[in-house]
Amino acid sequence: MQQPTTPPPLVELRSLYKYHKTRDLQTAALNGINLHIRTGEFVAITGPSGSGKSTLLNVLGLIDEPSKGTYLFGGQDTGRLSHGGRSRLRKERMGFVFQSFNLIDELTAEENVELPLIYQKVAVRERRERVAAALAELEMNHRAGHYPRQLSGGQQQRIAIARAIVTRPAVILADEPTGNLDSENSRVVMEKLTDFHRTGSTIVMVTHSPEDAAYASRQVRLFDGMELIPES
């Protein structure tokens, strides 16, 4: 009887390097990273400042390209994709949450959440249904018509999370999602991310906060661009 095959990791990095070069110096921001992330995991990337956390997240989000090594997403070698192919993969299968929220001041909360669906050319009726559902999931539907300046930091981040999930991405990439929030709003945001994880979402989060990292199902600690493997 044939054994069922194990699906490939959603994310797989093989001997991945990222160099930053100046006129006289080359430094390795990422130094031979090997990483597997399976569908449904909640992974926290931790480490001191300058350890390569944000660089790693930028590579995972196809915002930056590795200098050397292989990055497979869903079994697909991203290094073989054209610029347009990388852009499509990023827009269609990845959702982003940033420390600084990155909302557009001139758009309402509802319009900010709708924007990635417009880029994907989703039909108007479906856009409205999905935006309403995402706002309701974050308990922000009563703020749909408000502009970012009319919202607190915690509310803005919840709108940013709604924008990240509205496309139904394969993975949510969160860069210090509570970095600009007080402790109560940080707790709310982390509990929302945990709720999404419980319902099957894959989340990769960069954080310097041990409290936030504790919400994850697995932690990857970086130091000088390398993963520290805990001693057995």
N, C-alpha and C positions, 0 to 999 in steps of 0.2 A: 504494500500500500504506500502510495507516494505521500511523503510528509509535506504538510503545508509550508510554503515558503514564507520567510519573515520579510515583511515589507522593508524597503530601504529607509534609513533615517530621513527625516524631513530635511535636516541640515547636516552636512558632513564636510568638515575641513580636514585636509591632509597636508601636513608639513607646510603650513601657511606662514608666509613672511610678509611684513609690510615695512619698507624702509622709508625714512624721511632723510632727504639729502639737502645739505647746504653746500656752499662753494667748497668748503674744506673738510666737511665731515658727513659721514653717513651713520645714522643710528637706526636700530631695529625697534620699531614700535611694537611689532608682533614678531616673535622669534620661534618659528617652528611649531605653531599651534596645531594640535589634532583634537577635533571636537565632533561629537555626535549628539544630535538633539532629535528625539523621536516625536512624532505627532502626539499632542496631548501633554507634553511635559511643560513644567513651569521652571525655567532655569534662571537663577540670579548670577550675574557676572560681577564679582567683587574684587577688591584690591585697592591699594593706595593710589593717590593721585599720580599720574604718569605711568601707570602700570600697563596701559594699553586697552582699558575697558571700552572707552568711546570709539577708539580706532577699530576694535573688533566689531562693535555694533554697526559702525558705518560700513564695514566690509560685508557683514551679514545683510544689511539693508541695501546693498548694491549702490550705495552713495559713493563709496571709494572702492578702488580695485586693489587686490593684493599685488605685491611685487613678485611673488613666487609662491608656488603651491597650487592646490586645487580646492575649489569651493563648489560642492554639489548641492543643489536645492531640489528636493523631490527627485533625486537621481539624475538631474540634468546638470551638466557641467556649465556653470555660468561663465567660465572663461572663454567658451566657444560662442557665446551670444554676441550679436551685434549690439551697438549702442541702443537701437530701437527695441531689440529683444530684451535687454536688461531693463529698460524703462517700462516695458509692458509687464514684465514679471514683477517689478517693484509695485506698480500701480494695481495689478490684479490680485496679487497673492500676499501682499504685506501691508500691515497697518502700523502707523507710527504714532508714538506718544512721546512728546518732548518735555524737558524740564520747564521751558519757557512758553509752553502751550502752543505757540505758533498759530494762533487764530488771526484771521484777517479782520482788522478793526472796522472796516467799512461794511462788513457782512453781519447779519444777525446770527444768533446761535444756530438756528435752523439752516440758514444758507451756508454756514461754515461746514456743517455736517454733510450737507448735500453736495458740496463741491467735488469730492472724489468720484461720486456717481455721475456727475456731469462729464468729467474727464473720461469715464468708462462708457459714456453714451447710453446710459440706462434710460428707459422710457420715463416720461414725466410721472405717470401714475404710480409706477413701481418705485420711483425715487421718493415720492411723498410718503408712501407706505413704509418704506425702509427707514427713512429719516425719523418718522414719527415713532416707529418701534425702537430705534436706537436711543432716542431721547427719553422715551418712557423707561427703557431698561436702566438708564442712568438717573432716573427720577428727575429729569430736567425738562420735561415737556411743557411745564408751566413757564419756562424761561425761553421758549422757542423764538419769540420775537425780540428778545433783548440783544443788545450789542455787547461785545466783550468788555467795554469800559463800564457797563452797568452790572457786571458780574464780579463776584469775589474770586480770589485765586482758586479756591477749591471748586467753585462752579465752572470756571474756565477749564480746569483740567478735566472735569467730568464731560464737558462738551468736546474736548479734545479726544477723550476716550471713545465717545459716541462716534466721532468722525473716523476713528481708527477701526471700529468694528462694523461700520455701516456697509463696507464693501465685502463683508464676510471673508476676511483674509485667512490664509493658511497659517500665518504667524503674526503675533503682535510684538513689535519691537519697542521697548520702553526705555528711554534714556533718562535716568534720575527722575522718575515721574512725580516724586514728592519733594524734590529739591527746593522748590519755592513755596512750600506749604507749611502751615503750622501743624502741630501734632494731631489735632482732631481731624483736620481735612486729610492729612496723610493717612490716617487710619481708614477713613471712608474710601479713599482712592485705592488703597491696597486691598480692602475687602471686596471692592468691585472687581478688581483684577482677579482676585482669588475665586470669585463667583464664576467668572468667565472660564477660568481654568477647570473648575469643577464640572462645567458643562461641555468640556472637551477642547477648549481653545489651547493652542500652543503659544506660550509667552516666553520671551527672552528679555530680561530686564537688567540693565546696568544700574548698580546702586553702590553708594558708599555707606549705606545705613545697615547695620546688623539687624535692626528691627524689621526693616523691609525685606531683607534677604531671607529672614526666617519664614516668610510666607511661601517661599518657593519650595518645590519638591526636590530640587538639587541645586547646589552651589558650585560654581566654577571660579576659583580664585586665581587671579593673575598677579605676577610680580615680574617687573622688567620684561614685559611682553611674553612671558612664558606661563603656562598653567602649572600651578603648584599641586602636585598629587599628594593627598593626605597620607601620612604614614599609617600602615596597618598595625 
